[in-house]
Amino acid sequence: FVAGDAVTYNKTPSNSEIEKAQGPSAKGEEIDIDLTAPETEKAALAIQGQFRRFQRKKKANGAS
């Protein structure tokens, strides 16, 4: 903490802050992603793996 820096809690975000947080797709802009790039495939596989682990964990906790 630096003296003179204000910390604001329970602040309602402005419309511009909300738009920034939502990203470009919220404003109707398109994002160009090369679906044939190896990095894209690696990222997709990593996301799918994490999701599958999450689903297994959720199912195991719900069954107990």
All heavy atoms as TSV, in Angstrom:
chain	resi	resn	atom	element	x	y	z
A	1	PHE	N	N	0.849	-1.186	0.000
A	1	PHE	CA	C	0.000	0.000	0.000
A	1	PHE	C	C	0.883	1.235	0.000
A	1	PHE	O	O	1.776	1.364	0.822
A	1	PHE	CB	C	-0.918	-0.009	1.228
A	1	PHE	CG	C	-1.853	1.172	1.301
A	1	PHE	CD1	C	-2.934	1.234	0.475
A	1	PHE	CD2	C	-1.632	2.201	2.190
A	1	PHE	CE1	C	-3.797	2.303	0.544
A	1	PHE	CE2	C	-2.484	3.263	2.269
A	1	PHE	CZ	C	-3.576	3.317	1.436
A	2	VAL	N	N	0.607	2.128	-0.909
A	2	VAL	CA	C	1.367	3.372	-1.007
A	2	VAL	C	C	0.478	4.496	-0.515
A	2	VAL	O	O	-0.686	4.591	-0.899
A	2	VAL	CB	C	1.801	3.644	-2.469
A	2	VAL	CG1	C	2.522	4.962	-2.578
A	2	VAL	CG2	C	2.659	2.511	-2.986
A	3	ALA	N	N	1.023	5.341	0.350
A	3	ALA	CA	C	0.250	6.462	0.870
A	3	ALA	C	C	-0.241	7.327	-0.282
A	3	ALA	O	O	0.489	7.613	-1.215
A	3	ALA	CB	C	1.098	7.292	1.821
A	4	GLY	N	N	-1.489	7.702	-0.217
A	4	GLY	CA	C	-2.066	8.553	-1.250
A	4	GLY	C	C	-2.856	7.768	-2.288
A	4	GLY	O	O	-3.609	8.344	-3.054
A	5	ASP	N	N	-2.661	6.443	-2.344
A	5	ASP	CA	C	-3.439	5.622	-3.267
A	5	ASP	C	C	-4.799	5.338	-2.647
A	5	ASP	O	O	-4.898	4.895	-1.523
A	5	ASP	CB	C	-2.749	4.282	-3.552
A	5	ASP	CG	C	-1.536	4.436	-4.444
A	5	ASP	OD1	O	-1.385	5.518	-5.037
A	5	ASP	OD2	O	-0.758	3.476	-4.539
A	6	ALA	N	N	-5.832	5.611	-3.395
A	6	ALA	CA	C	-7.182	5.371	-2.911
A	6	ALA	C	C	-7.620	3.963	-3.280
A	6	ALA	O	O	-7.362	3.490	-4.372
A	6	ALA	CB	C	-8.150	6.387	-3.508
A	7	VAL	N	N	-8.263	3.298	-2.365
A	7	VAL	CA	C	-8.815	1.976	-2.616
A	7	VAL	C	C	-10.325	2.111	-2.534
A	7	VAL	O	O	-10.856	2.586	-1.542
A	7	VAL	CB	C	-8.309	0.946	-1.574
A	7	VAL	CG1	C	-8.945	-0.404	-1.826
A	7	VAL	CG2	C	-6.804	0.870	-1.615
A	8	THR	N	N	-11.013	1.695	-3.600
A	8	THR	CA	C	-12.457	1.825	-3.644
A	8	THR	C	C	-13.085	0.437	-3.610
A	8	THR	O	O	-12.721	-0.428	-4.400
A	8	THR	CB	C	-12.896	2.551	-4.935
A	8	THR	OG1	O	-12.210	3.792	-5.005
A	8	THR	CG2	C	-14.381	2.793	-4.944
A	9	TYR	N	N	-14.003	0.221	-2.709
A	9	TYR	CA	C	-14.721	-1.033	-2.609
A	9	TYR	C	C	-16.184	-0.786	-2.948
A	9	TYR	O	O	-16.711	0.298	-2.761
A	9	TYR	CB	C	-14.612	-1.613	-1.191
A	9	TYR	CG	C	-13.187	-1.966	-0.825
A	9	TYR	CD1	C	-12.404	-1.116	-0.061
A	9	TYR	CD2	C	-12.634	-3.151	-1.280
A	9	TYR	CE1	C	-11.099	-1.435	0.255
A	9	TYR	CE2	C	-11.326	-3.488	-0.972
A	9	TYR	CZ	C	-10.567	-2.629	-0.200
A	9	TYR	OH	O	-9.286	-2.954	0.107
A	10	ASN	N	N	-16.847	-1.840	-3.415
A	10	ASN	CA	C	-18.265	-1.778	-3.753
A	10	ASN	C	C	-18.563	-0.685	-4.774
A	10	ASN	O	O	-19.586	-0.030	-4.717
A	10	ASN	CB	C	-19.132	-1.577	-2.498
A	10	ASN	CG	C	-18.993	-2.730	-1.535
A	10	ASN	OD1	O	-18.845	-3.873	-1.952
A	10	ASN	ND2	N	-19.025	-2.443	-0.258
A	11	LYS	N	N	-17.656	-0.501	-5.716
A	11	LYS	CA	C	-17.838	0.495	-6.771
A	11	LYS	C	C	-18.612	-0.140	-7.911
A	11	LYS	O	O	-18.299	-1.241	-8.343
A	11	LYS	CB	C	-16.474	0.979	-7.249
A	11	LYS	CG	C	-16.541	1.976	-8.354
A	11	LYS	CD	C	-15.154	2.306	-8.875
A	11	LYS	CE	C	-15.293	3.026	-10.185
A	11	LYS	NZ	N	-14.339	2.598	-11.157
A	12	THR	N	N	-19.607	0.536	-8.412
A	12	THR	CA	C	-20.348	0.064	-9.564
A	12	THR	C	C	-19.545	0.382	-10.815
A	12	THR	O	O	-19.154	1.531	-11.019
A	12	THR	CB	C	-21.731	0.758	-9.643
A	12	THR	OG1	O	-22.420	0.523	-8.419
A	12	THR	CG2	C	-22.531	0.226	-10.813
A	13	PRO	N	N	-19.272	-0.631	-11.659
A	13	PRO	CA	C	-18.462	-0.372	-12.849
A	13	PRO	C	C	-19.214	0.471	-13.873
A	13	PRO	O	O	-20.431	0.377	-14.008
A	13	PRO	CB	C	-18.184	-1.771	-13.398
A	13	PRO	CG	C	-19.235	-2.639	-12.818
A	13	PRO	CD	C	-19.661	-2.013	-11.527
A	14	SER	N	N	-18.464	1.290	-14.585
A	14	SER	CA	C	-19.063	2.105	-15.634
A	14	SER	C	C	-19.313	1.234	-16.861
A	14	SER	O	O	-18.822	0.107	-16.958
A	14	SER	CB	C	-18.127	3.256	-16.008
A	14	SER	OG	O	-16.962	2.742	-16.629
A	15	ASN	N	N	-20.086	1.761	-17.813
A	15	ASN	CA	C	-20.370	1.000	-19.030
A	15	ASN	C	C	-19.094	0.667	-19.785
A	15	ASN	O	O	-18.959	-0.427	-20.324
A	15	ASN	CB	C	-21.328	1.777	-19.934
A	15	ASN	CG	C	-22.738	1.767	-19.394
A	15	ASN	OD1	O	-23.100	0.891	-18.617
A	15	ASN	ND2	N	-23.538	2.737	-19.793
A	16	SER	N	N	-18.131	1.598	-19.829
A	16	SER	CA	C	-16.886	1.322	-20.548
A	16	SER	C	C	-16.087	0.233	-19.856
A	16	SER	O	O	-15.448	-0.593	-20.505
A	16	SER	CB	C	-16.046	2.592	-20.696
A	16	SER	OG	O	-15.664	3.083	-19.441
A	17	GLU	N	N	-16.120	0.179	-18.529
A	17	GLU	CA	C	-15.427	-0.883	-17.799
A	17	GLU	C	C	-16.079	-2.237	-18.057
A	17	GLU	O	O	-15.402	-3.246	-18.206
A	17	GLU	CB	C	-15.423	-0.592	-16.300
A	17	GLU	CG	C	-14.533	0.567	-15.907
A	17	GLU	CD	C	-14.678	0.964	-14.451
A	17	GLU	OE1	O	-15.802	0.887	-13.903
A	17	GLU	OE2	O	-13.658	1.359	-13.874
A	18	ILE	N	N	-17.390	-2.253	-18.143
A	18	ILE	CA	C	-18.114	-3.495	-18.431
A	18	ILE	C	C	-17.783	-3.974	-19.833
A	18	ILE	O	O	-17.520	-5.155	-20.052
A	18	ILE	CB	C	-19.637	-3.294	-18.258
A	18	ILE	CG1	C	-19.965	-3.045	-16.790
A	18	ILE	CG2	C	-20.402	-4.504	-18.794
A	18	ILE	CD1	C	-21.379	-2.628	-16.540
A	19	GLU	N	N	-17.764	-3.063	-20.807
A	19	GLU	CA	C	-17.449	-3.436	-22.183
A	19	GLU	C	C	-16.031	-3.981	-22.293
A	19	GLU	O	O	-15.782	-4.943	-23.004
A	19	GLU	CB	C	-17.629	-2.239	-23.116
A	19	GLU	CG	C	-19.082	-1.882	-23.335
A	19	GLU	CD	C	-19.263	-0.609	-24.144
A	19	GLU	OE1	O	-18.251	-0.022	-24.570
A	19	GLU	OE2	O	-20.409	-0.203	-24.340
A	20	LYS	N	N	-15.083	-3.377	-21.571
A	20	LYS	CA	C	-13.708	-3.873	-21.584
A	20	LYS	C	C	-13.648	-5.285	-21.018
A	20	LYS	O	O	-12.964	-6.152	-21.552
A	20	LYS	CB	C	-12.803	-2.972	-20.739
A	20	LYS	CG	C	-12.259	-1.798	-21.458
A	20	LYS	CD	C	-11.200	-1.168	-20.575
A	20	LYS	CE	C	-11.242	0.330	-20.680
A	20	LYS	NZ	N	-10.311	0.989	-19.778
A	21	ALA	N	N	-14.359	-5.534	-19.938
A	21	ALA	CA	C	-14.335	-6.841	-19.279
A	21	ALA	C	C	-14.980	-7.915	-20.149
A	21	ALA	O	O	-14.567	-9.064	-20.138
A	21	ALA	CB	C	-15.034	-6.766	-17.932
A	22	GLN	N	N	-15.990	-7.533	-20.924
A	22	GLN	CA	C	-16.695	-8.501	-21.759
A	22	GLN	C	C	-15.907	-8.853	-23.011
A	22	GLN	O	O	-16.126	-9.900	-23.593
A	22	GLN	CB	C	-18.067	-7.966	-22.149
A	22	GLN	CG	C	-19.015	-7.900	-20.984
A	22	GLN	CD	C	-20.328	-7.256	-21.335
A	22	GLN	OE1	O	-20.425	-6.521	-22.310
A	22	GLN	NE2	N	-21.334	-7.520	-20.548
A	23	GLY	N	N	-15.012	-8.014	-23.423
A	23	GLY	CA	C	-14.180	-8.308	-24.583
A	23	GLY	C	C	-14.845	-7.926	-25.886
A	23	GLY	O	O	-15.975	-7.441	-25.928
A	24	PRO	N	N	-14.160	-8.173	-26.986
A	24	PRO	CA	C	-14.630	-7.733	-28.286
A	24	PRO	C	C	-15.890	-8.435	-28.766
A	24	PRO	O	O	-16.696	-7.845	-29.457
A	24	PRO	CB	C	-13.463	-8.018	-29.223
A	24	PRO	CG	C	-12.582	-8.953	-28.501
A	24	PRO	CD	C	-12.855	-8.775	-27.041
A	25	SER	N	N	-16.106	-9.697	-28.395
A	25	SER	CA	C	-17.272	-10.414	-28.892
A	25	SER	C	C	-18.571	-9.843	-28.336
A	25	SER	O	O	-19.618	-9.986	-28.943
A	25	SER	CB	C	-17.170	-11.897	-28.565
A	25	SER	OG	O	-17.122	-12.087	-27.180
A	26	ALA	N	N	-18.521	-9.195	-27.194
A	26	ALA	CA	C	-19.722	-8.614	-26.612
A	26	ALA	C	C	-20.206	-7.418	-27.417
A	26	ALA	O	O	-21.375	-7.073	-27.375
A	26	ALA	CB	C	-19.467	-8.186	-25.176
A	27	LYS	N	N	-19.300	-6.796	-28.176
A	27	LYS	CA	C	-19.660	-5.637	-28.976
A	27	LYS	C	C	-19.969	-6.019	-30.418
A	27	LYS	O	O	-20.184	-5.161	-31.250
A	27	LYS	CB	C	-18.524	-4.604	-28.950
A	27	LYS	CG	C	-18.298	-4.011	-27.575
A	27	LYS	CD	C	-17.233	-2.954	-27.640
A	27	LYS	CE	C	-15.916	-3.560	-27.216
A	27	LYS	NZ	N	-14.801	-2.637	-27.233
A	28	GLY	N	N	-19.982	-7.298	-30.726
A	28	GLY	CA	C	-20.299	-7.749	-32.061
A	28	GLY	C	C	-19.090	-7.812	-32.980
A	28	GLY	O	O	-19.231	-8.083	-34.160
A	29	GLU	N	N	-17.886	-7.579	-32.459
A	29	GLU	CA	C	-16.689	-7.672	-33.279
A	29	GLU	C	C	-16.286	-9.130	-33.407
A	29	GLU	O	O	-16.504	-9.926	-32.513
A	29	GLU	CB	C	-15.542	-6.883	-32.645
A	29	GLU	CG	C	-15.798	-5.407	-32.555
A	29	GLU	CD	C	-14.679	-4.682	-31.826
A	29	GLU	OE1	O	-13.593	-5.250	-31.683
A	29	GLU	OE2	O	-14.917	-3.541	-31.416
A	30	GLU	N	N	-15.693	-9.469	-34.545
A	30	GLU	CA	C	-15.230	-10.829	-34.751
A	30	GLU	C	C	-13.774	-10.958	-34.364
A	30	GLU	O	O	-13.003	-10.026	-34.506
A	30	GLU	CB	C	-15.406	-11.227	-36.212
A	30	GLU	CG	C	-16.863	-11.384	-36.604
A	30	GLU	CD	C	-17.000	-11.980	-37.990
A	30	GLU	OE1	O	-16.060	-12.652	-38.446
A	30	GLU	OE2	O	-18.041	-11.755	-38.594
A	31	ILE	N	N	-13.420	-12.131	-33.886
A	31	ILE	CA	C	-12.034	-12.433	-33.550
A	31	ILE	C	C	-11.554	-13.448	-34.570
A	31	ILE	O	O	-12.178	-14.488	-34.775
A	31	ILE	CB	C	-11.919	-13.013	-32.126
A	31	ILE	CG1	C	-12.437	-12.012	-31.120
A	31	ILE	CG2	C	-10.487	-13.407	-31.834
A	31	ILE	CD1	C	-12.519	-12.557	-29.724
A	32	ASP	N	N	-10.447	-13.141	-35.232
A	32	ASP	CA	C	-9.906	-14.027	-36.250
A	32	ASP	C	C	-8.940	-15.008	-35.601
A	32	ASP	O	O	-7.882	-14.617	-35.116
A	32	ASP	CB	C	-9.196	-13.205	-37.326
A	32	ASP	CG	C	-8.739	-14.066	-38.490
A	32	ASP	OD1	O	-9.359	-15.124	-38.713
A	32	ASP	OD2	O	-7.783	-13.675	-39.171
A	33	ILE	N	N	-9.322	-16.290	-35.573
A	33	ILE	CA	C	-8.491	-17.326	-34.987
A	33	ILE	C	C	-8.179	-18.343	-36.079
A	33	ILE	O	O	-9.079	-18.852	-36.745
A	33	ILE	CB	C	-9.199	-18.027	-33.808
A	33	ILE	CG1	C	-9.506	-17.029	-32.708
A	33	ILE	CG2	C	-8.362	-19.178	-33.280
A	33	ILE	CD1	C	-10.320	-17.603	-31.568
A	34	ASP	N	N	-6.904	-18.644	-36.249
A	34	ASP	CA	C	-6.491	-19.649	-37.217
A	34	ASP	C	C	-6.707	-21.023	-36.602
A	34	ASP	O	O	-5.944	-21.467	-35.735
A	34	ASP	CB	C	-5.021	-19.444	-37.582
A	34	ASP	CG	C	-4.535	-20.441	-38.621
A	34	ASP	OD1	O	-5.377	-21.197	-39.169
A	34	ASP	OD2	O	-3.321	-20.468	-38.880
A	35	LEU	N	N	-7.759	-21.688	-37.038
A	35	LEU	CA	C	-8.110	-22.978	-36.452
A	35	LEU	C	C	-7.172	-24.100	-36.886
A	35	LEU	O	O	-7.230	-25.195	-36.331
A	35	LEU	CB	C	-9.555	-23.338	-36.803
A	35	LEU	CG	C	-10.612	-22.374	-36.257
A	35	LEU	CD1	C	-11.993	-22.791	-36.719
A	35	LEU	CD2	C	-10.550	-22.318	-34.746
A	36	THR	N	N	-6.316	-23.841	-37.862
A	36	THR	CA	C	-5.380	-24.867	-38.304
A	36	THR	C	C	-4.014	-24.727	-37.639
A	36	THR	O	O	-3.150	-25.572	-37.837
A	36	THR	CB	C	-5.200	-24.807	-39.835
A	36	THR	OG1	O	-4.694	-23.511	-40.190
A	36	THR	CG2	C	-6.522	-25.057	-40.548
A	37	ALA	N	N	-3.819	-23.690	-36.846
A	37	ALA	CA	C	-2.528	-23.462	-36.186
A	37	ALA	C	C	-2.302	-24.512	-35.100
A	37	ALA	O	O	-3.230	-24.871	-34.363
A	37	ALA	CB	C	-2.482	-22.069	-35.579
A	38	PRO	N	N	-1.084	-25.013	-34.973
A	38	PRO	CA	C	-0.789	-26.018	-33.937
A	38	PRO	C	C	-1.047	-25.493	-32.525
A	38	PRO	O	O	-1.492	-26.245	-31.654
A	38	PRO	CB	C	0.692	-26.330	-34.124
A	38	PRO	CG	C	1.062	-25.814	-35.462
A	38	PRO	CD	C	0.067	-24.755	-35.824
A	39	GLU	N	N	-0.790	-24.209	-32.295
A	39	GLU	CA	C	-1.020	-23.631	-30.964
A	39	GLU	C	C	-2.500	-23.665	-30.603
A	39	GLU	O	O	-2.870	-23.890	-29.458
A	39	GLU	CB	C	-0.528	-22.181	-30.895
A	39	GLU	CG	C	0.950	-22.013	-31.129
A	39	GLU	CD	C	1.313	-21.914	-32.613
A	39	GLU	OE1	O	0.421	-21.673	-33.452
A	39	GLU	OE2	O	2.490	-22.095	-32.927
A	40	THR	N	N	-3.356	-23.443	-31.606
A	40	THR	CA	C	-4.797	-23.463	-31.376
A	40	THR	C	C	-5.250	-24.863	-30.990
A	40	THR	O	O	-6.050	-25.037	-30.064
A	40	THR	CB	C	-5.558	-22.998	-32.631
A	40	THR	OG1	O	-5.060	-21.720	-33.031
A	40	THR	CG2	C	-7.041	-22.890	-32.373
A	41	GLU	N	N	-4.711	-25.863	-31.680
A	41	GLU	CA	C	-5.069	-27.239	-31.368
A	41	GLU	C	C	-4.602	-27.627	-29.965
A	41	GLU	O	O	-5.343	-28.237	-29.196
A	41	GLU	CB	C	-4.462	-28.195	-32.391
A	41	GLU	CG	C	-4.905	-29.626	-32.190
A	41	GLU	CD	C	-4.410	-30.555	-33.278
A	41	GLU	OE1	O	-3.889	-30.074	-34.299
A	41	GLU	OE2	O	-4.545	-31.770	-33.087
A	42	LYS	N	N	-3.389	-27.224	-29.606
A	42	LYS	CA	C	-2.871	-27.507	-28.265
A	42	LYS	C	C	-3.735	-26.850	-27.199
A	42	LYS	O	O	-4.042	-27.459	-26.168
A	42	LYS	CB	C	-1.428	-27.025	-28.134
A	42	LYS	CG	C	-0.429	-27.855	-28.888
A	42	LYS	CD	C	0.960	-27.285	-28.722
A	42	LYS	CE	C	1.966	-27.996	-29.597
A	42	LYS	NZ	N	3.296	-27.412	-29.490
A	43	ALA	N	N	-4.127	-25.601	-27.440
A	43	ALA	CA	C	-4.969	-24.889	-26.472
A	43	ALA	C	C	-6.323	-25.572	-26.338
A	43	ALA	O	O	-6.836	-25.737	-25.229
A	43	ALA	CB	C	-5.137	-23.439	-26.900
A	44	ALA	N	N	-6.910	-25.974	-27.458
A	44	ALA	CA	C	-8.213	-26.639	-27.422
A	44	ALA	C	C	-8.135	-27.945	-26.643
A	44	ALA	O	O	-9.022	-28.247	-25.834
A	44	ALA	CB	C	-8.708	-26.884	-28.841
A	45	LEU	N	N	-7.077	-28.718	-26.889
A	45	LEU	CA	C	-6.921	-29.986	-26.171
A	45	LEU	C	C	-6.739	-29.768	-24.676
A	45	LEU	O	O	-7.279	-30.515	-23.856
A	45	LEU	CB	C	-5.747	-30.772	-26.753
A	45	LEU	CG	C	-5.955	-31.320	-28.160
A	45	LEU	CD1	C	-4.665	-31.931	-28.696
A	45	LEU	CD2	C	-7.086	-32.328	-28.190
A	46	ALA	N	N	-5.990	-28.729	-24.310
A	46	ALA	CA	C	-5.782	-28.427	-22.893
A	46	ALA	C	C	-7.098	-28.025	-22.227
A	46	ALA	O	O	-7.416	-28.479	-21.120
A	46	ALA	CB	C	-4.749	-27.317	-22.740
A	47	ILE	N	N	-7.870	-27.199	-22.899
A	47	ILE	CA	C	-9.164	-26.764	-22.349
A	47	ILE	C	C	-10.106	-27.955	-22.214
A	47	ILE	O	O	-10.782	-28.114	-21.191
A	47	ILE	CB	C	-9.781	-25.662	-23.239
A	47	ILE	CG1	C	-8.932	-24.393	-23.146
A	47	ILE	CG2	C	-11.227	-25.392	-22.844
A	47	ILE	CD1	C	-9.256	-23.364	-24.195
A	48	GLN	N	N	-10.156	-28.805	-23.235
A	48	GLN	CA	C	-11.034	-29.974	-23.186
A	48	GLN	C	C	-10.632	-30.916	-22.055
A	48	GLN	O	O	-11.495	-31.454	-21.351
A	48	GLN	CB	C	-10.997	-30.711	-24.521
A	48	GLN	CG	C	-11.660	-29.942	-25.634
A	48	GLN	CD	C	-11.389	-30.552	-27.004
A	48	GLN	OE1	O	-10.683	-31.549	-27.130
A	48	GLN	NE2	N	-11.939	-29.931	-28.034
A	49	GLY	N	N	-9.339	-31.100	-21.878
A	49	GLY	CA	C	-8.855	-31.976	-20.797
A	49	GLY	C	C	-9.247	-31.443	-19.428
A	49	GLY	O	O	-9.698	-32.197	-18.559
A	50	GLN	N	N	-9.074	-30.140	-19.229
A	50	GLN	CA	C	-9.453	-29.538	-17.946
A	50	GLN	C	C	-10.956	-29.670	-17.713
A	50	GLN	O	O	-11.397	-29.962	-16.603
A	50	GLN	CB	C	-9.061	-28.054	-17.915
A	50	GLN	CG	C	-7.579	-27.820	-17.828
A	50	GLN	CD	C	-7.026	-28.250	-16.477
A	50	GLN	OE1	O	-7.702	-28.210	-15.461
A	50	GLN	NE2	N	-5.781	-28.681	-16.485
A	51	PHE	N	N	-11.738	-29.470	-18.769
A	51	PHE	CA	C	-13.188	-29.569	-18.635
A	51	PHE	C	C	-13.601	-30.995	-18.287
A	51	PHE	O	O	-14.458	-31.214	-17.420
A	51	PHE	CB	C	-13.880	-29.108	-19.914
A	51	PHE	CG	C	-15.375	-29.144	-19.816
A	51	PHE	CD1	C	-16.045	-28.177	-19.084
A	51	PHE	CD2	C	-16.108	-30.134	-20.439
A	51	PHE	CE1	C	-17.427	-28.200	-18.974
A	51	PHE	CE2	C	-17.484	-30.157	-20.340
A	51	PHE	CZ	C	-18.144	-29.194	-19.608
A	52	ARG	N	N	-12.981	-31.972	-18.947
A	52	ARG	CA	C	-13.314	-33.373	-18.655
A	52	ARG	C	C	-12.964	-33.742	-17.221
A	52	ARG	O	O	-13.718	-34.444	-16.545
A	52	ARG	CB	C	-12.608	-34.293	-19.638
A	52	ARG	CG	C	-13.203	-34.218	-21.025
A	52	ARG	CD	C	-12.570	-35.214	-21.971
A	52	ARG	NE	N	-13.115	-35.044	-23.295
A	52	ARG	CZ	C	-12.405	-34.689	-24.360
A	52	ARG	NH1	N	-11.112	-34.497	-24.264
A	52	ARG	NH2	N	-12.989	-34.537	-25.532
A	53	ARG	N	N	-11.796	-33.264	-16.741
A	53	ARG	CA	C	-11.421	-33.516	-15.346
A	53	ARG	C	C	-12.425	-32.871	-14.393
A	53	ARG	O	O	-12.809	-33.454	-13.390
A	53	ARG	CB	C	-10.008	-33.005	-15.075
A	53	ARG	CG	C	-8.937	-33.946	-15.588
A	53	ARG	CD	C	-7.545	-33.558	-15.110
A	53	ARG	NE	N	-6.991	-32.430	-15.827
A	53	ARG	CZ	C	-6.416	-32.507	-17.035
A	53	ARG	NH1	N	-6.334	-33.660	-17.653
A	53	ARG	NH2	N	-5.941	-31.436	-17.616
A	54	PHE	N	N	-12.853	-31.671	-14.725
A	54	PHE	CA	C	-13.843	-30.969	-13.905
A	54	PHE	C	C	-15.145	-31.766	-13.853
A	54	PHE	O	O	-15.744	-31.934	-12.786
A	54	PHE	CB	C	-14.088	-29.568	-14.476
A	54	PHE	CG	C	-15.263	-28.866	-13.880
A	54	PHE	CD1	C	-15.202	-28.298	-12.616
A	54	PHE	CD2	C	-16.446	-28.758	-14.584
A	54	PHE	CE1	C	-16.288	-27.654	-12.072
A	54	PHE	CE2	C	-17.544	-28.107	-14.042
A	54	PHE	CZ	C	-17.453	-27.555	-12.785
A	55	GLN	N	N	-15.588	-32.270	-15.009
A	55	GLN	CA	C	-16.838	-33.026	-15.064
A	55	GLN	C	C	-16.730	-34.326	-14.247
A	55	GLN	O	O	-17.667	-34.692	-13.543
A	55	GLN	CB	C	-17.199	-33.356	-16.516
A	55	GLN	CG	C	-17.633	-32.148	-17.317
A	55	GLN	CD	C	-18.908	-31.541	-16.796
A	55	GLN	OE1	O	-19.839	-32.236	-16.380
A	55	GLN	NE2	N	-18.970	-30.216	-16.810
A	56	ARG	N	N	-15.580	-35.018	-14.360
A	56	ARG	CA	C	-15.398	-36.247	-13.568
A	56	ARG	C	C	-15.415	-35.952	-12.073
A	56	ARG	O	O	-16.036	-36.684	-11.292
A	56	ARG	CB	C	-14.092	-36.936	-13.962
A	56	ARG	CG	C	-14.153	-37.712	-15.262
A	56	ARG	CD	C	-12.979	-38.654	-15.404
A	56	ARG	NE	N	-11.701	-37.956	-15.423
A	56	ARG	CZ	C	-11.047	-37.578	-16.528
A	56	ARG	NH1	N	-11.579	-37.831	-17.711
A	56	ARG	NH2	N	-9.894	-36.970	-16.442
A	57	LYS	N	N	-14.748	-34.881	-11.680
A	57	LYS	CA	C	-14.696	-34.516	-10.270
A	57	LYS	C	C	-16.101	-34.131	-9.777
A	57	LYS	O	O	-16.521	-34.533	-8.694
A	57	LYS	CB	C	-13.736	-33.345	-10.075
A	57	LYS	CG	C	-13.554	-32.949	-8.651
A	57	LYS	CD	C	-12.523	-31.834	-8.525
A	57	LYS	CE	C	-12.365	-31.391	-7.088
A	57	LYS	NZ	N	-11.399	-30.304	-6.948
A	58	LYS	N	N	-16.810	-33.387	-10.600
A	58	LYS	CA	C	-18.178	-32.970	-10.239
A	58	LYS	C	C	-19.087	-34.191	-10.095
A	58	LYS	O	O	-19.856	-34.285	-9.139
A	58	LYS	CB	C	-18.695	-32.034	-11.338
A	58	LYS	CG	C	-20.041	-31.439	-11.093
A	58	LYS	CD	C	-20.398	-30.491	-12.210
A	58	LYS	CE	C	-21.833	-30.104	-12.195
A	58	LYS	NZ	N	-22.193	-29.263	-13.346
A	59	LYS	N	N	-18.959	-35.129	-11.013
A	59	LYS	CA	C	-19.785	-36.345	-10.950
A	59	LYS	C	C	-19.429	-37.192	-9.726
A	59	LYS	O	O	-20.307	-37.704	-9.045
A	59	LYS	CB	C	-19.586	-37.164	-12.226
A	59	LYS	CG	C	-20.493	-38.352	-12.331
A	59	LYS	CD	C	-20.306	-39.059	-13.657
A	59	LYS	CE	C	-21.208	-40.259	-13.754
A	59	LYS	NZ	N	-21.037	-40.979	-15.027
A	60	ALA	N	N	-18.130	-37.301	-9.430
A	60	ALA	CA	C	-17.687	-38.096	-8.275
A	60	ALA	C	C	-18.161	-37.472	-6.969
A	60	ALA	O	O	-18.569	-38.193	-6.051
A	60	ALA	CB	C	-16.171	-38.212	-8.279
A	61	ASN	N	N	-18.114	-36.164	-6.853
A	61	ASN	CA	C	-18.580	-35.492	-5.632
A	61	ASN	C	C	-20.079	-35.559	-5.494
A	61	ASN	O	O	-20.592	-35.613	-4.375
A	61	ASN	CB	C	-18.102	-34.042	-5.607
A	61	ASN	CG	C	-16.615	-33.930	-5.366
A	61	ASN	OD1	O	-15.993	-34.845	-4.845
A	61	ASN	ND2	N	-16.051	-32.790	-5.738
A	62	GLY	N	N	-20.794	-35.563	-6.592
A	62	GLY	CA	C	-22.252	-35.613	-6.541
A	62	GLY	C	C	-22.777	-37.005	-6.238
A	62	GLY	O	O	-23.836	-37.176	-5.648
A	63	ALA	N	N	-22.010	-38.024	-6.608
A	63	ALA	CA	C	-22.431	-39.410	-6.400
A	63	ALA	C	C	-22.244	-39.846	-4.949
A	63	ALA	O	O	-22.887	-40.776	-4.490
A	63	ALA	CB	C	-21.645	-40.341	-7.321
A	64	SER	N	N	-21.369	-39.198	-4.215
A	64	SER	CA	C	-21.077	-39.606	-2.833
A	64	SER	C	C	-22.161	-39.182	-1.877
A	64	SER	O	O	-22.766	-38.212	-1.931
A	64	SER	CB	C	-19.769	-38.975	-2.350
A	64	SER	OG	O	-18.723	-39.301	-3.225
